[in-house]
Amino acid sequence: MSLIEARGLSREFVVPKRSPFERTRRQTALAPTDLDVAEGSSVGIIGESGSGKSTLVRLLLGLDRPTAGTVEVGGRRVDATASARSLHWLRRQTGLVFQDPYASLDPRMTAGQIIREPLWALGIEGDHADRVREVLGQVGLEPEMADRYPHEFSGGQRQRIALARAIVHRPRILVGDEPLSALDVTVRAQILELLIELRRTADLTLLLVSHDIGVVQNLCDTVVVMKDGHVVERGTTADVLLHPTEDYTRALLAAIPVLPHPED
């Protein structure tokens, strides 16, 4: 069953004129694209910068208006022109983790306030303080840390707070836009293990945008490869990464740095 279904989804932008005499030009950020994300699956979207990865995700989440095409989440049509309140149903089903854990957290709010914000914004009933304590434990932080401010945490701890905020309202879909790239190698491994555990225990569908092929290999069962706004290859992670059929995919894989063997 498809939890997310996109059909003919595209996005064009008007290129600003450099002079009054220049003709209006349009640039394609995303060519017409079909995408199905099955419930409980983990889909990785890879490609170089400017390939259309983030544009696709923004359209799927109703954060941008498509030039053409449709998106359905849980069988319900996403209308990106609708008011913020009328899209609460979609926000309840999705959680988003950004690349920079420090920039995505308000420095004037405590960790508890940051994590609690989706519960308040979406009008979710229940004991919010109790839910914050519960989700802090899920991401490996102590409940007492709720009173601290972002600058009092390490980079890895801040990303754990961002993860807690993304899952506090119990979404069905977790979206990560380069969620590990700003972390050092050791912390990245810890957050990777946490994502694997959260996906299992919270029964999440994962949609991951990443330049890191290793992260995609460990987290995702399906891979979508994008280039210049087009999906050029898709399939199971094993098939795409071990037996790529497109030259562009081979070039991406060949660009992965490999440490030389000591005997070489």
C-alpha positions as CSV (number, residue, x, y, z in Angstrom):
1,M,0.0,0.0,0.0
2,S,1.4,3.4,-1.0
3,L,1.4,5.9,1.9
4,I,2.7,8.7,-0.4
5,E,1.8,8.8,-4.1
6,A,2.9,11.4,-6.5
7,R,1.8,11.6,-10.2
8,G,3.2,13.9,-12.8
9,L,4.7,16.1,-10.1
10,S,6.8,19.0,-11.5
11,R,8.1,22.4,-10.5
12,E,9.3,25.3,-12.6
13,F,10.6,28.7,-11.6
14,V,10.7,32.0,-13.4
15,V,14.3,33.1,-14.0
16,P,14.8,36.8,-13.0
17,K,15.4,39.0,-15.9
18,R,18.8,40.6,-16.2
19,S,17.5,43.5,-18.3
20,P,14.0,44.8,-19.3
21,F,14.6,43.6,-22.9
22,E,15.2,40.0,-21.9
23,R,12.5,37.4,-22.5
24,T,11.0,35.6,-19.6
25,R,12.7,32.3,-19.0
26,R,11.6,29.3,-16.9
27,Q,13.9,26.8,-15.2
28,T,12.8,23.3,-14.4
29,A,13.7,22.2,-10.9
30,L,11.7,19.0,-11.1
31,A,10.5,17.3,-14.3
32,P,7.2,15.4,-14.3
33,T,7.8,12.7,-11.7
34,D,5.9,9.7,-10.4
35,L,6.8,8.3,-7.0
36,D,5.3,5.7,-4.6
37,V,6.4,5.3,-1.0
38,A,5.0,2.2,0.6
39,E,3.9,2.4,4.2
40,G,6.7,1.1,6.5
41,S,9.3,1.5,3.8
42,S,12.5,3.5,3.9
43,V,13.3,5.5,0.7
44,G,16.6,7.3,0.1
45,I,16.8,10.1,-2.5
46,I,20.3,10.7,-3.8
47,G,22.0,13.0,-6.3
48,E,24.3,15.9,-6.6
49,S,23.4,19.4,-5.4
50,G,20.7,21.0,-7.6
51,S,19.4,17.6,-8.8
52,G,15.9,18.3,-7.4
53,K,16.0,16.2,-4.3
54,S,14.8,18.9,-1.8
55,T,12.3,20.3,-4.3
56,L,10.7,16.9,-4.6
57,V,10.5,16.5,-0.8
58,R,9.0,20.0,-0.3
59,L,6.3,19.2,-2.9
60,L,5.5,15.9,-1.2
61,L,5.2,17.7,2.2
62,G,3.0,20.5,0.8
63,L,5.7,23.1,1.6
64,D,5.8,24.3,-2.1
65,R,3.2,24.5,-4.8
66,P,3.8,22.2,-7.9
67,T,3.6,23.6,-11.4
68,A,1.7,20.4,-12.3
69,G,0.8,17.0,-10.9
70,T,-0.7,15.7,-7.7
71,V,0.4,14.3,-4.3
72,E,-1.7,12.1,-2.0
73,V,-0.7,11.1,1.5
74,G,-2.7,8.3,3.1
75,G,-5.1,8.5,0.2
76,R,-5.8,12.2,0.8
77,R,-5.0,14.9,-1.7
78,V,-2.4,17.5,-0.7
79,D,-3.4,21.0,-1.6
80,A,-0.4,23.2,-1.3
81,T,-2.6,26.3,-1.9
82,A,-4.7,25.6,1.2
83,S,-4.3,27.5,4.5
84,A,-1.8,26.3,7.1
85,R,-4.6,25.2,9.4
86,S,-6.3,23.1,6.7
87,L,-3.0,21.2,6.3
88,H,-2.8,20.2,10.0
89,W,-3.9,16.7,8.9
90,L,-0.7,16.4,6.9
91,R,1.6,18.0,9.5
92,R,0.2,15.4,12.0
93,Q,1.4,12.6,9.7
94,T,4.9,14.0,9.0
95,G,8.0,14.9,11.0
96,L,10.9,16.7,9.5
97,V,14.6,16.7,10.6
98,F,16.9,19.3,9.0
99,Q,20.6,19.3,8.2
100,D,21.9,21.7,10.8
101,P,20.7,20.8,14.3
102,Y,21.7,24.2,15.8
103,A,20.2,26.4,13.1
104,S,16.9,24.5,13.3
105,L,16.5,25.1,17.1
106,D,15.3,28.4,18.5
107,P,18.1,29.5,20.9
108,R,15.5,31.4,23.1
109,M,13.5,28.2,23.8
110,T,14.4,25.3,26.1
111,A,14.6,21.8,24.8
112,G,11.3,21.0,26.4
113,Q,9.6,24.0,24.7
114,I,11.1,23.1,21.3
115,I,9.9,19.5,21.5
116,R,6.5,20.5,22.9
117,E,5.8,23.0,20.1
118,P,4.3,20.6,17.5
119,L,1.9,19.3,20.2
120,W,0.7,22.9,20.9
121,A,0.7,24.0,17.2
122,L,-1.3,20.9,16.0
123,G,-3.8,21.1,18.9
124,I,-2.9,17.6,20.1
125,E,-4.6,16.8,23.5
126,G,-3.0,15.0,26.4
127,D,-0.3,15.7,29.0
128,H,2.3,17.5,26.9
129,A,5.0,17.5,29.6
130,D,4.7,13.8,30.1
131,R,5.0,13.2,26.3
132,V,8.1,15.4,26.2
133,R,9.7,13.3,28.9
134,E,8.8,10.1,27.1
135,V,10.2,11.2,23.8
136,L,13.4,12.5,25.4
137,G,14.0,8.9,26.7
138,Q,13.3,7.5,23.2
139,V,16.1,9.6,21.7
140,G,18.6,8.8,24.5
141,L,18.4,12.0,26.5
142,E,17.6,12.5,30.2
143,P,14.2,14.0,31.0
144,E,15.9,16.7,33.2
145,M,17.5,18.0,30.0
146,A,14.2,19.5,29.0
147,D,15.1,22.7,31.0
148,R,18.3,23.3,29.1
149,Y,18.8,25.6,26.1
150,P,20.3,24.5,22.7
151,H,23.7,26.1,23.4
152,E,24.1,23.8,26.4
153,F,24.1,20.7,24.2
154,S,26.6,19.1,21.9
155,G,25.9,18.7,18.2
156,G,24.8,15.1,18.5
157,Q,22.5,16.0,21.4
158,R,20.9,18.9,19.5
159,Q,20.1,16.5,16.6
160,R,18.5,14.2,19.2
161,I,16.3,17.1,20.3
162,A,15.5,17.7,16.6
163,L,14.5,14.1,16.3
164,A,12.4,14.2,19.4
165,R,10.6,17.3,18.0
166,A,10.0,15.4,14.7
167,I,8.4,12.4,16.4
168,V,6.7,13.9,19.5
169,H,3.3,14.0,17.7
170,R,3.6,10.4,16.6
171,P,3.8,10.9,12.8
172,R,3.6,8.1,10.3
173,I,6.3,9.6,8.1
174,L,9.8,10.8,9.1
175,V,11.6,13.0,6.6
176,G,15.3,13.7,6.9
177,D,17.0,16.3,4.8
178,E,20.7,15.6,5.2
179,P,20.1,14.9,8.9
180,L,23.7,13.5,9.5
181,S,25.9,15.6,7.3
182,A,26.6,18.3,9.9
183,L,27.8,15.8,12.5
184,D,31.3,14.3,13.0
185,V,31.8,10.6,12.2
186,T,31.4,9.2,15.7
187,V,28.2,11.1,16.4
188,R,26.9,10.3,13.0
189,A,27.1,6.6,13.7
190,Q,25.2,7.1,17.0
191,I,22.4,9.1,15.3
192,L,22.3,6.5,12.5
193,E,21.7,3.7,15.1
194,L,19.1,5.9,16.7
195,L,17.2,6.4,13.4
196,I,17.3,2.6,12.8
197,E,15.9,2.0,16.3
198,L,13.2,4.7,16.0
199,R,12.1,3.4,12.6
200,R,11.6,0.0,14.2
201,T,10.0,1.0,17.5
202,A,7.8,3.8,16.2
203,D,6.8,2.0,13.0
204,L,7.9,4.9,10.8
205,T,8.0,5.3,7.1
206,L,11.3,7.0,6.3
207,L,12.1,9.4,3.5
208,L,15.7,10.4,3.4
209,V,17.6,13.0,1.3
210,S,21.3,12.5,1.5
211,H,24.6,12.9,-0.2
212,D,26.0,10.1,2.0
213,I,25.7,6.8,0.1
214,G,26.8,4.9,3.3
215,V,23.9,6.4,5.3
216,V,21.4,5.5,2.5
217,Q,22.9,2.0,2.3
218,N,22.3,1.4,6.1
219,L,18.9,3.1,6.4
220,C,17.0,2.6,3.2
221,D,15.5,-0.4,1.4
222,T,14.8,1.6,-1.8
223,V,16.9,4.2,-3.6
224,V,15.8,7.0,-6.0
225,V,18.6,8.6,-8.0
226,M,18.0,12.2,-9.3
227,K,19.9,14.3,-11.9
228,D,18.9,17.7,-13.2
229,G,15.3,17.4,-11.9
230,H,14.8,13.9,-13.4
231,V,14.6,10.5,-11.7
232,V,17.3,8.6,-13.6
233,E,17.2,5.3,-11.7
234,R,15.3,3.7,-8.9
235,G,15.1,0.3,-7.3
236,T,16.1,-1.7,-4.2
237,T,19.2,-0.4,-2.4
238,A,21.1,-3.6,-3.2
239,D,20.3,-3.4,-6.9
240,V,21.0,0.3,-7.4
241,L,24.2,0.4,-5.3
242,L,25.7,-2.9,-6.4
243,H,24.5,-3.1,-10.0
244,P,23.7,0.4,-11.2
245,T,22.4,0.6,-14.8
246,E,22.9,4.4,-15.4
247,D,26.3,6.1,-16.0
248,Y,25.3,8.9,-13.7
249,T,24.7,6.4,-10.8
250,R,28.0,4.8,-11.5
251,A,29.7,8.2,-11.4
252,L,28.1,9.0,-8.0
253,L,29.3,5.7,-6.6
254,A,32.8,6.1,-8.0
255,A,33.1,9.5,-6.3
256,I,32.8,7.9,-2.8
257,P,36.2,8.3,-1.1
258,V,37.9,5.0,-0.3
259,L,40.9,4.6,2.0
260,P,43.8,2.8,0.4
261,H,44.8,-0.6,1.7
262,P,47.9,-0.4,3.8
263,E,49.7,-2.8,1.5
264,D,48.9,-0.8,-1.6
